[in-house]
Amino acid sequence: MEFQDIHIGMMCGSKKGSGTVTWIDGSTRTVYLSDVVNNNNFEVDFEDLMEDPQIHNQEDSYY
């Protein structure tokens, strides 16, 4: 995945957790996510992101 592929509303995962992209800072290559469970926001470096459309909960369970 390339940095320019990131867009607001996409689901992503990281070691910090999974969430929906709410804001992208191009100057620092930081992506801000909203937690899928409780809407808490957290930041993740682009290099730590994983795109996964099947992310549904905090435990990153797949089915």
PDB file with one MODEL, atoms N, CA, C and O in Angstrom:
MODEL        1
ATOM      1  N   MET A   1       0.849  -1.169   0.000  1.00  0.00           N
ATOM      2  CA  MET A   1       0.000   0.000   0.000  1.00  0.00           C
ATOM      3  C   MET A   1       0.897   1.235   0.000  1.00  0.00           C
ATOM      4  O   MET A   1       1.895   1.296   0.718  1.00  0.00           O
ATOM      5  N   GLU A   2       0.532   2.191  -0.798  1.00  0.00           N
ATOM      6  CA  GLU A   2       1.271   3.448  -0.896  1.00  0.00           C
ATOM      7  C   GLU A   2       0.561   4.526  -0.069  1.00  0.00           C
ATOM      8  O   GLU A   2      -0.641   4.434   0.178  1.00  0.00           O
ATOM      9  N   PHE A   3       1.311   5.543   0.354  1.00  0.00           N
ATOM     10  CA  PHE A   3       0.733   6.597   1.186  1.00  0.00           C
ATOM     11  C   PHE A   3      -0.433   7.288   0.483  1.00  0.00           C
ATOM     12  O   PHE A   3      -1.425   7.631   1.125  1.00  0.00           O
ATOM     13  N   GLN A   4      -0.323   7.496  -0.830  1.00  0.00           N
ATOM     14  CA  GLN A   4      -1.391   8.178  -1.553  1.00  0.00           C
ATOM     15  C   GLN A   4      -2.653   7.316  -1.675  1.00  0.00           C
ATOM     16  O   GLN A   4      -3.701   7.832  -2.062  1.00  0.00           O
ATOM     17  N   ASP A   5      -2.579   6.018  -1.354  1.00  0.00           N
ATOM     18  CA  ASP A   5      -3.747   5.134  -1.387  1.00  0.00           C
ATOM     19  C   ASP A   5      -4.636   5.294  -0.158  1.00  0.00           C
ATOM     20  O   ASP A   5      -5.794   4.874  -0.171  1.00  0.00           O
ATOM     21  N   ILE A   6      -4.100   5.901   0.908  1.00  0.00           N
ATOM     22  CA  ILE A   6      -4.875   6.088   2.143  1.00  0.00           C
ATOM     23  C   ILE A   6      -5.953   7.138   1.896  1.00  0.00           C
ATOM     24  O   ILE A   6      -5.695   8.170   1.276  1.00  0.00           O
ATOM     25  N   HIS A   7      -7.154   6.869   2.383  1.00  0.00           N
ATOM     26  CA  HIS A   7      -8.229   7.851   2.279  1.00  0.00           C
ATOM     27  C   HIS A   7      -9.132   7.782   3.513  1.00  0.00           C
ATOM     28  O   HIS A   7      -9.238   6.744   4.166  1.00  0.00           O
ATOM     29  N   ILE A   8      -9.765   8.886   3.808  1.00  0.00           N
ATOM     30  CA  ILE A   8     -10.662   8.977   4.958  1.00  0.00           C
ATOM     31  C   ILE A   8     -11.806   7.997   4.766  1.00  0.00           C
ATOM     32  O   ILE A   8     -12.402   7.914   3.692  1.00  0.00           O
ATOM     33  N   GLY A   9     -12.100   7.258   5.824  1.00  0.00           N
ATOM     34  CA  GLY A   9     -13.191   6.288   5.801  1.00  0.00           C
ATOM     35  C   GLY A   9     -12.748   4.856   5.584  1.00  0.00           C
ATOM     36  O   GLY A   9     -13.543   3.937   5.779  1.00  0.00           O
ATOM     37  N   MET A  10     -11.492   4.637   5.181  1.00  0.00           N
ATOM     38  CA  MET A  10     -11.053   3.267   4.958  1.00  0.00           C
ATOM     39  C   MET A  10     -10.713   2.598   6.286  1.00  0.00           C
ATOM     40  O   MET A  10     -10.298   3.269   7.231  1.00  0.00           O
ATOM     41  N   MET A  11     -10.883   1.295   6.361  1.00  0.00           N
ATOM     42  CA  MET A  11     -10.561   0.522   7.553  1.00  0.00           C
ATOM     43  C   MET A  11      -9.095   0.098   7.482  1.00  0.00           C
ATOM     44  O   MET A  11      -8.623  -0.387   6.454  1.00  0.00           O
ATOM     45  N   CYS A  12      -8.392   0.289   8.585  1.00  0.00           N
ATOM     46  CA  CYS A  12      -6.986  -0.097   8.656  1.00  0.00           C
ATOM     47  C   CYS A  12      -6.714  -0.722  10.008  1.00  0.00           C
ATOM     48  O   CYS A  12      -7.458  -0.510  10.966  1.00  0.00           O
ATOM     49  N   GLY A  13      -5.663  -1.477  10.078  1.00  0.00           N
ATOM     50  CA  GLY A  13      -5.224  -2.060  11.324  1.00  0.00           C
ATOM     51  C   GLY A  13      -3.769  -1.734  11.571  1.00  0.00           C
ATOM     52  O   GLY A  13      -3.029  -1.378  10.655  1.00  0.00           O
ATOM     53  N   SER A  14      -3.369  -1.861  12.829  1.00  0.00           N
ATOM     54  CA  SER A  14      -1.978  -1.644  13.220  1.00  0.00           C
ATOM     55  C   SER A  14      -1.757  -2.367  14.533  1.00  0.00           C
ATOM     56  O   SER A  14      -2.679  -2.971  15.083  1.00  0.00           O
ATOM     57  N   LYS A  15      -0.538  -2.305  15.031  1.00  0.00           N
ATOM     58  CA  LYS A  15      -0.257  -2.908  16.333  1.00  0.00           C
ATOM     59  C   LYS A  15      -0.979  -2.169  17.454  1.00  0.00           C
ATOM     60  O   LYS A  15      -1.206  -2.734  18.524  1.00  0.00           O
ATOM     61  N   LYS A  16      -1.340  -0.912  17.215  1.00  0.00           N
ATOM     62  CA  LYS A  16      -2.066  -0.121  18.215  1.00  0.00           C
ATOM     63  C   LYS A  16      -3.553  -0.438  18.228  1.00  0.00           C
ATOM     64  O   LYS A  16      -4.248  -0.103  19.187  1.00  0.00           O
ATOM     65  N   GLY A  17      -4.044  -1.074  17.185  1.00  0.00           N
ATOM     66  CA  GLY A  17      -5.452  -1.395  17.086  1.00  0.00           C
ATOM     67  C   GLY A  17      -5.992  -1.155  15.696  1.00  0.00           C
ATOM     68  O   GLY A  17      -5.257  -0.778  14.784  1.00  0.00           O
ATOM     69  N   SER A  18      -7.284  -1.379  15.545  1.00  0.00           N
ATOM     70  CA  SER A  18      -7.951  -1.218  14.257  1.00  0.00           C
ATOM     71  C   SER A  18      -8.868  -0.020  14.300  1.00  0.00           C
ATOM     72  O   SER A  18      -9.359   0.363  15.362  1.00  0.00           O
ATOM     73  N   GLY A  19      -9.095   0.567  13.150  1.00  0.00           N
ATOM     74  CA  GLY A  19     -10.002   1.703  13.133  1.00  0.00           C
ATOM     75  C   GLY A  19     -10.249   2.237  11.741  1.00  0.00           C
ATOM     76  O   GLY A  19      -9.749   1.713  10.746  1.00  0.00           O
ATOM     77  N   THR A  20     -11.034   3.291  11.704  1.00  0.00           N
ATOM     78  CA  THR A  20     -11.390   3.977  10.475  1.00  0.00           C
ATOM     79  C   THR A  20     -10.550   5.240  10.362  1.00  0.00           C
ATOM     80  O   THR A  20     -10.431   5.991  11.330  1.00  0.00           O
ATOM     81  N   VAL A  21      -9.973   5.482   9.206  1.00  0.00           N
ATOM     82  CA  VAL A  21      -9.153   6.672   8.985  1.00  0.00           C
ATOM     83  C   VAL A  21     -10.035   7.915   9.092  1.00  0.00           C
ATOM     84  O   VAL A  21     -11.043   8.039   8.396  1.00  0.00           O
ATOM     85  N   THR A  22      -9.632   8.842   9.985  1.00  0.00           N
ATOM     86  CA  THR A  22     -10.387  10.087  10.160  1.00  0.00           C
ATOM     87  C   THR A  22      -9.610  11.307   9.692  1.00  0.00           C
ATOM     88  O   THR A  22     -10.209  12.334   9.371  1.00  0.00           O
ATOM     89  N   TRP A  23      -8.280  11.211   9.648  1.00  0.00           N
ATOM     90  CA  TRP A  23      -7.461  12.349   9.246  1.00  0.00           C
ATOM     91  C   TRP A  23      -6.102  11.846   8.816  1.00  0.00           C
ATOM     92  O   TRP A  23      -5.593  10.872   9.370  1.00  0.00           O
ATOM     93  N   ILE A  24      -5.505  12.507   7.821  1.00  0.00           N
ATOM     94  CA  ILE A  24      -4.210  12.115   7.283  1.00  0.00           C
ATOM     95  C   ILE A  24      -3.299  13.332   7.287  1.00  0.00           C
ATOM     96  O   ILE A  24      -3.652  14.378   6.742  1.00  0.00           O
ATOM     97  N   ASP A  25      -2.118  13.200   7.905  1.00  0.00           N
ATOM     98  CA  ASP A  25      -1.139  14.280   7.928  1.00  0.00           C
ATOM     99  C   ASP A  25      -0.010  13.918   6.973  1.00  0.00           C
ATOM    100  O   ASP A  25       0.871  13.129   7.315  1.00  0.00           O
ATOM    101  N   GLY A  26      -0.037  14.488   5.792  1.00  0.00           N
ATOM    102  CA  GLY A  26       0.954  14.173   4.770  1.00  0.00           C
ATOM    103  C   GLY A  26       2.359  14.618   5.114  1.00  0.00           C
ATOM    104  O   GLY A  26       3.327  13.996   4.676  1.00  0.00           O
ATOM    105  N   SER A  27       2.493  15.686   5.893  1.00  0.00           N
ATOM    106  CA  SER A  27       3.833  16.195   6.208  1.00  0.00           C
ATOM    107  C   SER A  27       4.600  15.269   7.140  1.00  0.00           C
ATOM    108  O   SER A  27       5.824  15.180   7.041  1.00  0.00           O
ATOM    109  N   THR A  28       3.912  14.577   8.041  1.00  0.00           N
ATOM    110  CA  THR A  28       4.577  13.660   8.966  1.00  0.00           C
ATOM    111  C   THR A  28       4.288  12.192   8.652  1.00  0.00           C
ATOM    112  O   THR A  28       4.782  11.296   9.336  1.00  0.00           O
ATOM    113  N   ARG A  29       3.473  11.949   7.598  1.00  0.00           N
ATOM    114  CA  ARG A  29       3.047  10.600   7.223  1.00  0.00           C
ATOM    115  C   ARG A  29       2.405   9.878   8.402  1.00  0.00           C
ATOM    116  O   ARG A  29       2.668   8.703   8.656  1.00  0.00           O
ATOM    117  N   THR A  30       1.557  10.614   9.113  1.00  0.00           N
ATOM    118  CA  THR A  30       0.812  10.075  10.244  1.00  0.00           C
ATOM    119  C   THR A  30      -0.653   9.957   9.857  1.00  0.00           C
ATOM    120  O   THR A  30      -1.216  10.847   9.220  1.00  0.00           O
ATOM    121  N   VAL A  31      -1.260   8.846  10.250  1.00  0.00           N
ATOM    122  CA  VAL A  31      -2.666   8.609   9.965  1.00  0.00           C
ATOM    123  C   VAL A  31      -3.390   8.525  11.306  1.00  0.00           C
ATOM    124  O   VAL A  31      -2.931   7.850  12.228  1.00  0.00           O
ATOM    125  N   TYR A  32      -4.513   9.208  11.406  1.00  0.00           N
ATOM    126  CA  TYR A  32      -5.306   9.202  12.631  1.00  0.00           C
ATOM    127  C   TYR A  32      -6.501   8.294  12.431  1.00  0.00           C
ATOM    128  O   TYR A  32      -7.242   8.435  11.458  1.00  0.00           O
ATOM    129  N   LEU A  33      -6.688   7.361  13.355  1.00  0.00           N
ATOM    130  CA  LEU A  33      -7.760   6.383  13.268  1.00  0.00           C
ATOM    131  C   LEU A  33      -8.761   6.575  14.397  1.00  0.00           C
ATOM    132  O   LEU A  33      -8.406   7.029  15.484  1.00  0.00           O
ATOM    133  N   SER A  34     -10.001   6.231  14.133  1.00  0.00           N
ATOM    134  CA  SER A  34     -11.055   6.196  15.139  1.00  0.00           C
ATOM    135  C   SER A  34     -11.311   4.725  15.436  1.00  0.00           C
ATOM    136  O   SER A  34     -11.630   3.954  14.531  1.00  0.00           O
ATOM    137  N   ASP A  35     -11.173   4.335  16.698  1.00  0.00           N
ATOM    138  CA  ASP A  35     -11.347   2.952  17.125  1.00  0.00           C
ATOM    139  C   ASP A  35     -12.716   2.429  16.697  1.00  0.00           C
ATOM    140  O   ASP A  35     -13.710   3.146  16.806  1.00  0.00           O
ATOM    141  N   VAL A  36     -12.777   1.203  16.217  1.00  0.00           N
ATOM    142  CA  VAL A  36     -14.037   0.649  15.733  1.00  0.00           C
ATOM    143  C   VAL A  36     -15.013   0.323  16.858  1.00  0.00           C
ATOM    144  O   VAL A  36     -16.209   0.184  16.604  1.00  0.00           O
ATOM    145  N   VAL A  37     -14.535   0.197  18.092  1.00  0.00           N
ATOM    146  CA  VAL A  37     -15.398  -0.167  19.203  1.00  0.00           C
ATOM    147  C   VAL A  37     -15.927   1.051  19.948  1.00  0.00           C
ATOM    148  O   VAL A  37     -17.129   1.151  20.190  1.00  0.00           O
ATOM    149  N   ASN A  38     -15.046   1.977  20.314  1.00  0.00           N
ATOM    150  CA  ASN A  38     -15.479   3.070  21.193  1.00  0.00           C
ATOM    151  C   ASN A  38     -15.191   4.470  20.653  1.00  0.00           C
ATOM    152  O   ASN A  38     -15.300   5.448  21.392  1.00  0.00           O
ATOM    153  N   ASN A  39     -14.826   4.578  19.379  1.00  0.00           N
ATOM    154  CA  ASN A  39     -14.586   5.861  18.711  1.00  0.00           C
ATOM    155  C   ASN A  39     -13.470   6.699  19.315  1.00  0.00           C
ATOM    156  O   ASN A  39     -13.393   7.893  19.025  1.00  0.00           O
ATOM    157  N   ASN A  40     -12.605   6.130  20.141  1.00  0.00           N
ATOM    158  CA  ASN A  40     -11.428   6.862  20.610  1.00  0.00           C
ATOM    159  C   ASN A  40     -10.465   7.015  19.444  1.00  0.00           C
ATOM    160  O   ASN A  40     -10.279   6.082  18.663  1.00  0.00           O
ATOM    161  N   ASN A  41      -9.854   8.183  19.322  1.00  0.00           N
ATOM    162  CA  ASN A  41      -8.907   8.444  18.243  1.00  0.00           C
ATOM    163  C   ASN A  41      -7.487   8.139  18.691  1.00  0.00           C
ATOM    164  O   ASN A  41      -7.121   8.358  19.846  1.00  0.00           O
ATOM    165  N   PHE A  42      -6.695   7.629  17.756  1.00  0.00           N
ATOM    166  CA  PHE A  42      -5.278   7.392  18.025  1.00  0.00           C
ATOM    167  C   PHE A  42      -4.517   7.573  16.732  1.00  0.00           C
ATOM    168  O   PHE A  42      -5.080   7.473  15.643  1.00  0.00           O
ATOM    169  N   GLU A  43      -3.224   7.842  16.865  1.00  0.00           N
ATOM    170  CA  GLU A  43      -2.399   8.086  15.685  1.00  0.00           C
ATOM    171  C   GLU A  43      -1.467   6.910  15.434  1.00  0.00           C
ATOM    172  O   GLU A  43      -1.028   6.226  16.359  1.00  0.00           O
ATOM    173  N   VAL A  44      -1.183   6.700  14.162  1.00  0.00           N
ATOM    174  CA  VAL A  44      -0.334   5.598  13.732  1.00  0.00           C
ATOM    175  C   VAL A  44       0.571   6.108  12.618  1.00  0.00           C
ATOM    176  O   VAL A  44       0.109   6.819  11.726  1.00  0.00           O
ATOM    177  N   ASP A  45       1.847   5.758  12.657  1.00  0.00           N
ATOM    178  CA  ASP A  45       2.752   6.069  11.550  1.00  0.00           C
ATOM    179  C   ASP A  45       2.346   5.231  10.345  1.00  0.00           C
ATOM    180  O   ASP A  45       1.931   4.082  10.496  1.00  0.00           O
ATOM    181  N   PHE A  46       2.464   5.801   9.154  1.00  0.00           N
ATOM    182  CA  PHE A  46       2.062   5.102   7.939  1.00  0.00           C
ATOM    183  C   PHE A  46       2.737   3.735   7.828  1.00  0.00           C
ATOM    184  O   PHE A  46       2.103   2.771   7.399  1.00  0.00           O
ATOM    185  N   GLU A  47       3.996   3.637   8.203  1.00  0.00           N
ATOM    186  CA  GLU A  47       4.740   2.391   8.080  1.00  0.00           C
ATOM    187  C   GLU A  47       4.157   1.277   8.949  1.00  0.00           C
ATOM    188  O   GLU A  47       4.409   0.101   8.686  1.00  0.00           O
ATOM    189  N   ASP A  48       3.383   1.626   9.982  1.00  0.00           N
ATOM    190  CA  ASP A  48       2.800   0.643  10.891  1.00  0.00           C
ATOM    191  C   ASP A  48       1.385   0.232  10.493  1.00  0.00           C
ATOM    192  O   ASP A  48       0.764  -0.581  11.178  1.00  0.00           O
ATOM    193  N   LEU A  49       0.873   0.781   9.400  1.00  0.00           N
ATOM    194  CA  LEU A  49      -0.499   0.496   8.964  1.00  0.00           C
ATOM    195  C   LEU A  49      -0.594  -0.766   8.134  1.00  0.00           C
ATOM    196  O   LEU A  49       0.324  -1.119   7.394  1.00  0.00           O
ATOM    197  N   MET A  50      -1.739  -1.444   8.274  1.00  0.00           N
ATOM    198  CA  MET A  50      -2.080  -2.566   7.405  1.00  0.00           C
ATOM    199  C   MET A  50      -3.511  -2.343   6.943  1.00  0.00           C
ATOM    200  O   MET A  50      -4.409  -2.192   7.771  1.00  0.00           O
ATOM    201  N   GLU A  51      -3.736  -2.321   5.661  1.00  0.00           N
ATOM    202  CA  GLU A  51      -5.103  -2.209   5.153  1.00  0.00           C
ATOM    203  C   GLU A  51      -5.746  -3.575   5.229  1.00  0.00           C
ATOM    204  O   GLU A  51      -5.163  -4.559   4.773  1.00  0.00           O
ATOM    205  N   ASP A  52      -6.937  -3.656   5.797  1.00  0.00           N
ATOM    206  CA  ASP A  52      -7.652  -4.921   5.844  1.00  0.00           C
ATOM    207  C   ASP A  52      -9.142  -4.673   5.925  1.00  0.00           C
ATOM    208  O   ASP A  52      -9.639  -4.288   6.983  1.00  0.00           O
ATOM    209  N   PRO A  53      -9.866  -4.879   4.846  1.00  0.00           N
ATOM    210  CA  PRO A  53     -11.297  -4.597   4.846  1.00  0.00           C
ATOM    211  C   PRO A  53     -12.111  -5.526   5.734  1.00  0.00           C
ATOM    212  O   PRO A  53     -13.304  -5.287   5.923  1.00  0.00           O
ATOM    213  N   GLN A  54     -11.503  -6.590   6.291  1.00  0.00           N
ATOM    214  CA  GLN A  54     -12.256  -7.506   7.130  1.00  0.00           C
ATOM    215  C   GLN A  54     -12.091  -7.223   8.616  1.00  0.00           C
ATOM    216  O   GLN A  54     -12.518  -8.038   9.434  1.00  0.00           O
ATOM    217  N   ILE A  55     -11.495  -6.114   8.993  1.00  0.00           N
ATOM    218  CA  ILE A  55     -11.329  -5.766  10.395  1.00  0.00           C
ATOM    219  C   ILE A  55     -12.677  -5.301  10.937  1.00  0.00           C
ATOM    220  O   ILE A  55     -13.292  -4.387  10.386  1.00  0.00           O
ATOM    221  N   HIS A  56     -13.135  -5.932  12.017  1.00  0.00           N
ATOM    222  CA  HIS A  56     -14.451  -5.605  12.554  1.00  0.00           C
ATOM    223  C   HIS A  56     -14.465  -5.280  14.034  1.00  0.00           C
ATOM    224  O   HIS A  56     -15.384  -4.607  14.501  1.00  0.00           O
ATOM    225  N   ASN A  57     -13.485  -5.733  14.781  1.00  0.00           N
ATOM    226  CA  ASN A  57     -13.517  -5.466  16.213  1.00  0.00           C
ATOM    227  C   ASN A  57     -12.124  -5.261  16.775  1.00  0.00           C
ATOM    228  O   ASN A  57     -11.123  -5.412  16.076  1.00  0.00           O
ATOM    229  N   GLN A  58     -12.082  -4.917  18.043  1.00  0.00           N
ATOM    230  CA  GLN A  58     -10.821  -4.559  18.692  1.00  0.00           C
ATOM    231  C   GLN A  58      -9.826  -5.720  18.692  1.00  0.00           C
ATOM    232  O   GLN A  58      -8.618  -5.489  18.649  1.00  0.00           O
ATOM    233  N   GLU A  59     -10.300  -6.937  18.739  1.00  0.00           N
ATOM    234  CA  GLU A  59      -9.411  -8.092  18.788  1.00  0.00           C
ATOM    235  C   GLU A  59      -8.871  -8.475  17.411  1.00  0.00           C
ATOM    236  O   GLU A  59      -8.119  -9.442  17.283  1.00  0.00           O
ATOM    237  N   ASP A  60      -9.263  -7.703  16.362  1.00  0.00           N
ATOM    238  CA  ASP A  60      -8.831  -7.974  14.995  1.00  0.00           C
ATOM    239  C   ASP A  60      -9.205  -9.391  14.558  1.00  0.00           C
ATOM    240  O   ASP A  60      -8.412 -10.076  13.912  1.00  0.00           O
ATOM    241  N   SER A  61     -10.407  -9.822  14.911  1.00  0.00           N
ATOM    242  CA  SER A  61     -10.892 -11.143  14.516  1.00  0.00           C
ATOM    243  C   SER A  61     -11.280 -11.156  13.049  1.00  0.00           C
ATOM    244  O   SER A  61     -11.727 -10.151  12.496  1.00  0.00           O
ATOM    245  N   TYR A  62     -11.103 -12.294  12.441  1.00  0.00           N
ATOM    246  CA  TYR A  62     -11.452 -12.441  11.034  1.00  0.00           C
ATOM    247  C   TYR A  62     -12.438 -13.589  10.896  1.00  0.00           C
ATOM    248  O   TYR A  62     -12.436 -14.534  11.685  1.00  0.00           O
ATOM    249  N   TYR A  63     -13.282 -13.486   9.874  1.00  0.00           N
ATOM    250  CA  TYR A  63     -14.183 -14.604   9.596  1.00  0.00           C
ATOM    251  C   TYR A  63     -14.494 -14.670   8.128  1.00  0.00           C
ATOM    252  O   TYR A  63     -15.240 -15.548   7.694  1.00  0.00           O
TER     253      TYR A  63
ENDMDL
END
